[in-house]
Amino acid sequence: MDGRLINIGFGNTVISYRVVAVVVPGSAPMKRLRERATQADRLIDATHGRKTRSIIVTDSNHIILSAVHTETLSQRLNGHGVAARPDSGEKDT
């Protein structure tokens, strides 16, 4: 079980092993999913008022809205494209 924290934007993170799916928010089924999560009080909005670019579904059936593109989140979950801060002295992974 990989317990890495994945940045979903604006300093918000999610534990990687809790993520079931990362989906594009534009389709009608995803809009219904978002609405039902709102009604069931299971929606977490991590967009900080920005446009929703991906929807994260967790194993606890929570729905997380993110302003980060779906492809970027997929790369982060796979461990690719995670760059260290330039001033930290760490190398890219």
C-alpha positions as CSV (number, residue, x, y, z in Angstrom):
1,M,0.0,0.0,0.0
2,D,1.6,3.2,-1.2
3,G,0.7,6.1,1.1
4,R,2.2,9.0,-0.8
5,L,0.5,12.4,-0.6
6,I,-0.5,13.7,-4.1
7,N,-0.8,17.4,-4.6
8,I,-4.3,18.2,-6.1
9,G,-3.7,21.9,-6.2
10,F,-3.4,25.0,-4.0
11,G,-1.6,23.0,-1.2
12,N,-4.3,20.4,-1.0
13,T,-3.3,16.7,-1.0
14,V,-4.9,13.3,-1.0
15,I,-3.4,10.0,0.0
16,S,-2.7,8.0,-3.2
17,Y,-4.1,4.6,-2.1
18,R,-7.5,6.2,-1.3
19,V,-8.0,7.3,-4.9
20,V,-10.3,5.1,-7.0
21,A,-10.6,7.2,-10.1
22,V,-9.7,10.6,-11.6
23,V,-12.2,11.7,-14.2
24,V,-13.0,14.6,-16.5
25,P,-15.9,16.7,-15.1
26,G,-17.6,17.7,-18.4
27,S,-20.0,14.7,-19.1
28,A,-23.5,14.5,-17.8
29,P,-22.8,11.4,-15.6
30,M,-20.0,13.3,-13.9
31,K,-22.3,16.3,-13.3
32,R,-24.9,14.0,-11.8
33,L,-22.1,12.4,-9.6
34,R,-21.1,15.8,-8.4
35,E,-24.7,16.9,-7.7
36,R,-25.4,13.6,-5.7
37,A,-22.3,14.1,-3.7
38,T,-23.3,17.6,-2.8
39,Q,-26.8,16.4,-1.7
40,A,-25.2,13.6,0.4
41,D,-22.6,16.0,1.9
42,R,-19.7,14.0,0.4
43,L,-18.3,16.7,-1.9
44,I,-14.9,18.4,-1.2
45,D,-14.2,21.4,-3.3
46,A,-10.4,22.0,-3.5
47,T,-10.6,24.4,-6.5
48,H,-10.3,27.6,-4.5
49,G,-12.9,29.1,-6.9
50,R,-11.1,28.1,-10.1
51,K,-12.6,26.0,-12.9
52,T,-13.0,22.3,-12.0
53,R,-10.7,20.4,-14.3
54,S,-10.9,17.0,-12.7
55,I,-13.0,15.0,-10.3
56,I,-11.4,12.6,-7.8
57,V,-13.4,9.6,-6.5
58,T,-12.1,8.1,-3.3
59,D,-12.6,4.7,-1.7
60,S,-14.8,6.3,1.0
61,N,-17.1,7.5,-1.8
62,H,-16.2,11.1,-1.3
63,I,-15.9,13.3,-4.4
64,I,-13.1,15.8,-4.6
65,L,-13.1,18.7,-7.1
66,S,-9.7,19.8,-8.3
67,A,-8.5,22.7,-10.6
68,V,-5.6,20.5,-11.8
69,H,-6.0,18.7,-15.1
70,T,-6.8,15.0,-15.1
71,E,-3.7,14.1,-17.0
72,T,-1.5,15.9,-14.5
73,L,-3.1,14.1,-11.6
74,S,-2.7,10.8,-13.3
75,Q,1.0,11.4,-13.8
76,R,1.4,12.4,-10.2
77,L,-0.4,9.2,-9.1
78,N,1.9,7.1,-11.2
79,G,4.9,8.9,-9.8
80,H,5.9,10.8,-12.9
81,G,6.4,14.5,-13.3
82,V,6.8,15.2,-9.7
83,A,9.5,17.8,-9.6
84,A,11.3,19.0,-6.5
85,R,11.4,22.6,-5.6
86,P,14.4,24.3,-7.3
87,D,15.7,25.7,-4.0
88,S,15.3,22.4,-2.0
89,G,18.5,20.7,-3.4
90,E,16.5,17.6,-4.3
91,K,16.6,16.1,-7.8
92,D,13.5,15.4,-10.0
93,T,12.0,11.9,-9.6
